[in-house]
Amino acid sequence: MTAANGTSVSIQDLSLNFGAISVLQTLNLDVAEGEFIVLLGPSGCGKSTLLNCIAGLLDISEGRIFIKGKNVTWEEPKDRGIGMVFQSYALYPQMTVEKNLSFGLRVAGIPKDDIAKRIARAAEILQIEPLLQRKPAALSGGQRQRVAIGRALVRDVDVFLFDEPLSNLDAKLRAELRVEIKLLHRNLQNTMIYVTHDQIEAMTLADRIAVMKGGVIQQLDAPQTIYNRPVNRFVAGFLGSPAMNFIDGELQAGAGPMFKTDGVAVPLDRYAFDGTDRPTGACVLGIRPEHIAFGEAARSMPFAADGAVEIVEPMGSDTLVWTKLGGHNLSFRVEAERTLHNGDPIRIGFDPARASLFDAATGNRI
């Protein structure tokens, strides 16, 4: 078995164990040529470990890794045709930017003219030409990270690996470099695999997101698909800020399926169930704050209910409002210009077609 045509990186039945501890469990992942894949998940989920396996920095326990159709499972990192950008900039402090960019090429015996061309190209793409004669101590965090990306860029490889490259930067710099990385990918069309715990980075950068938990890929799909149709409660809760609302209750099937909780009944005629089976019993209904209508807009919704404002959280561009639904906390978003106070009577509503139902025991989507 080899990598499929058009596949840049292929991971087949990969497992990694540290003694009796299983870190990665029979992972399979195919990354297409020129695709931007983001490995997303909380700390300890195995995303950086998987990236290090692809890079050859860790020896796997089972499985195979192909890059550009070549089995690189036991190849040295330098022979895998990858460029890697780490969370720490890892620049040589005594060298100028130009020397940092050229160091690996000089060690590899690349001709001087070729090195100069590669550095000039990388510096132009990353807009660091004025910085070439500076040393890292004279650079800002964002500039240092650009140099770190440039060091991978000059290698002229087909696959770039990013291990949380923006996590050491402040929010403004992260936003700026996020745009630059997206533009870089658009211009280069290289395959990129990017590790992060930041859902905004994942949603804005990725062609596809692999959400990981406990060394297993929970869902692999386009950002909007994962956001709108999460396969389980973990994925639903991990993506979204503010987080998805979860309401415990019972699913009653039949000609007119219903979700019931503490005197509230939500009709599910418009809900798209997964598969043909509609199990009954304990389940969880999830609805995102931005999918809940308020005031007059709620009256046209298939489901609506009256309540009262519990908490108001101004967030700048909009306001997050908390209320109760069947005894459960529920948040929804309103325009920032709308003035609400604790105790104000309100009417909310939503379309169950935009909700998610999860089995209470397994957490899987129903």
N, C-alpha and C positions, 0 to 999 in steps of 0.2 A: 504493500500500500504506500503510495506517495502522495505528495500535495497535489491538489486539484489545479487545473489550468486556471490562470487568472488569480490565483491565491498567492499573496505575498508572504504571509506567515501562517503556518498550520501547526496547531498543537493537538496531538492525538493521544488520548488516554493518559494524560500526564498526572502523576501523583508524586508527592514529596512528603517524606516522613523524617522526623527527627527522633530517632529511637522509636518508642511506642506512640509518639504523638504524630497524628496525621495532620499536616498543614494544608496540603492541596489534595483534592480527592477526585481522581479520574476526570480531569478537565479536558474538554474538547472545544477548540476555538479556531475558526478559519477567518483570517483577515484578508480582504480583497486588496488587489493592487490599488494604491493611492487612497485607501480608506483611512479615516480618522476614527480609531476605536478608543473609548475611554473606559478604564477599569475603575469602577466606583464602589465605595463601601466604607464602613467604619474602620477604625484602627483595629488591626489584628485579623482582618477578614482574609488576608492572603494576597491582596492586589500587588503590593510591592514585591512580595516573594515570587509571584508569577512573572513579573517583569524581569526580576533578576535571573530566573530560570531561562527566559527567552534570551537574555543577554549572555548567558553562560557563566554568570557569577556564582550560581549554585548548581550543584549536580543533582539531577532529578532521580527519584527512586524507581519510577516506571514511566513508560510512554516514550514518545518521540517528538522532536521539534524540527520542522522544515522551514527554511527561509529561502524564498525564490526557488522552490522546488528541490533544494539541496538539504539532505539530512545533516543537521548541525548539532544533533543531540550531544555529541561529545567533542565538538570543536571548541577551540579556545575562543574567548570573546573577540580577539582581534581578527579572527578568521571568519566571523559570522556576517560581516557586511552590515553592521549596525552602528549607529551613533547614539550615544546616551547622554542625557542631561539630568543631573542629579538635583535633589533638594538643596544641598549645599553647593556653592558655586565651584569649590575645589580648584581655585585658580592658584598659580604659583605666584606668591607675593613679590618675589624679587624680579620677576619678568614683566616686561611691558605687555600690553594687550596683544600687540603683533606677535611677540615671542610666545605668548600663551596659545595663540591660535595656531602657530606654526610648529610647536614643539613635537606633537605626535607625528606630523608629516616629515619633519627632519629625522626623527628616529627611524621612521619607515623607509628612509632613503629616497623620498620623492624629490625630483629635480627642482632646483631653486626657482626657475621660471614658472613651473607649474604651481609651486607653493604660493608665489606672489599673486598669480592669477586667482587662485582659490580664495586667498585672504581678501583680495580686492572685491571679489564677487560677494563673499559673506558679509563684509563690512558695508557694502552698498545696500544689500538686502535688509540688514539689521540696523542701518543708519548709525554705524559706530565709527565711520571714517575719522572724525576728529579725535577719537579716543585711542588710536592705535599706538601712540607713543607714551600713553599714561600707564602707570602701574595700578593694580587693583585697589590700593589704599586711597587713590584719588578718584575712585568711581563710586557712584551711588549704588544702592542695592539693585535697582532696575537695570542699570548699566552693566553691573557684574553679571546679572543673569543673561543679558543679551550676549555678553562675551562667552558665557558657558554654552549658550545655544550655538554661537558661531563656531566654537571649537568642534561641536558635533557636525555642523554644516560643512566645514572644510574637508571633512573626510569623504564627501561626495558618495554617500551610501544611499541605498534604497529604502532603508527602514530606520526610523528615528524612535527612540524610547525615552519618554519623559517621566521621571519619578518625582511627582509633586513639586514641579519647578517653581511654583509661585507661592508656596506656603510660607516662606520667610519674608514676604513683602507685605507692605501695608495695603489696605483695601483699594486705594486709588491706583497704586502701581499695579496691583493684580488685575484690575479692570483694563488698564492700558496694555499690559503685556498679553492679556487674554486676546484682545483684538489683534495684536501683532502676530501671535501664534496662529490665529485663524487665517490672517492674510498670508502668512508664510506658507501654510499648507495649501492655500488656494493657488499661490504662485508656483510652488515647487511640485505639487501633486505627488509627493512622496507618501509612502505608508507611514502613519504615525500611531503609536500606542502610548496612551497617556494615563498615568495613575493619579487619582485625586480622591479626597474625601469631600470635596466641595461640589455640591450638586449644581450650583450655578455654572461652574467651569464645565461640568459634564454636559449640561443641557445646551450650553452655547457653543461648545467646540465639537461635539461628537457627531459623526454620521450614525454610529450605533454606540449604545452604552451597554456594558456588561456589569450588572449589579451583583456584587459578591457578598457572601456571608458564610463564615465558617469554612473557607476553602472551597466553596461551591458557587458556581455562577447561578444565581437565582433567576435572572431574566436577561436576555440579550436581544435588543431590538432598537428601533429608532427612538430618539428622545421623547417625541410626542406620544408614541404608542405606549412606552413605559409609564409616562405621566398619566395618560388617560385610561389605560387598561392594565394596571399592575397585576402580575400573576399571583401575588400573595400579599398578606398584610405587611410583611416586613418591607417589601419594595414600596408599597403604597405609603407607609409611614416615613421611609427614608427620603423620598423625593417630595419636595413641596415645602415652601416657606411663605406664609405660615403652614403648619402641618395639616394634613387631612384630618377631618373630624371622624371619630369612630364611635358608633352607638351600638351597644349590645342589645340583642333582642332575639326574636323567634321568626323563622321563615315558615309561612303557611302556604303550601302549594295548592293546586287545584285550578279551576277554570280562571279564577282571578287571583293570582299569587299576591300575598301581602307580607310586608315586614311589620311586625308589631313589637312595641316596647312601651310599657308603662302608660297604657291608655292612648297611645299614638299608633295609627295604622297608615303605612305608606304603601300605596298601590304600586305593583311592579309590572303592570302590563307592558310598559315601554322599556323595561330593563332587558338587555341582551344577555341571557344566561349562557355560560360556557357549556357547550354540549347539550344533549337532549335531556339528561337527568336533572331533576329539580329536587334536591334533597330537602327534607323538612327538619325542623329543630333549631337548636341554638346557632346563631350566626351573628355577624357584625356588619353593619352598614357603614360604608365610608363615603363621605362627601367633602369635596374641597371647599374652603371658604369662598373662593371666587365664583363657585357655581351656585351659590345661594343668593336668591333675589330678595329684595327688601322693599317694603312699602307697596306702592301701586303695582310695581313689576311682579310682586309675589302673587297677586290675585289671578294672574293668567297661568300660573304654574299648575301642573298636575297634582302637586301636593303643596299645601300651605297650612300654616299654624300661627296662632297668636302667642306672644310672649312678652317679656320685659327685658330691658337692657340691664345687664349685670355689671359689665366692665367696658370701658372705652379706652382703646389703645391707639393714639395718633401715631402714624408711621410715616408721615411726610407726604408721599404721593397719594396715599389713601389712609383709611382708618379701619382698624380691626375692632369689631364689636362682639362681645360675648353675651350669650343668652342661654336659656335652658330649653331642651326639647325632650319631653318625657322624662324629666329628671336628670338628663345628661347634658354636660357642658357642650355648647356649640358655638363656633366662631364663624363670622362672615365679614366680608369687606364692603365698605361703603366709600363714596367719594369723600375726599379730605374736606371739602367745603360743607359737608352735611354735619350739622351740630346735633349731637345726641348726649343725653345725660343719664346717669344711673337711675333706674326705675321707670324710664319712659316706656309706655306701651308700644309694641312693634308688631308687625306682621312679616313673616318670612316664608319663603317657599323655594322649592327646587324641582327640577325634572329628574325623576328616578333613572332615566336613561343615561344620565351623566354620573350616577353613583356607582359604587362598587360594593359587591357582597362577598364576604369571606366566611368560610366555615370556621366556627368558633374553636373547634378542636385542632384542625390542621393548619388553619390560617390561609388555605388556598382559596383562590377566587372561585366563586360559584357561578 
